[in-house]
Amino acid sequence: MKRSTTFALTALILGAAVLAAAPTPVVKVAYPGNLQGWFFYNDVTDAVDNSLGSFVFGPGTPPLG
């Protein structure tokens, strides 16, 4: 009986620690005038080249995930 109680208590403490350490979600909106640290990279010339990519409109309601 003592072993199962110890296991349950350990699981509860570890579960609480994981929940406490969960990061807070942050929304960042990237657009051509402000890429928020994102960039397009040319792996042939080994250089950042933002002319390689483009932006498209996504769904009105973004999917979860």
Buried (B, 14 or more C-beta within 10 A) or exposed (E): EEEEEEEEEEEEEEEEEEEEEEEEEEEEEEEEEEBEEEEEEEEEEEEEEEEEEEEEEEEEEEEEE
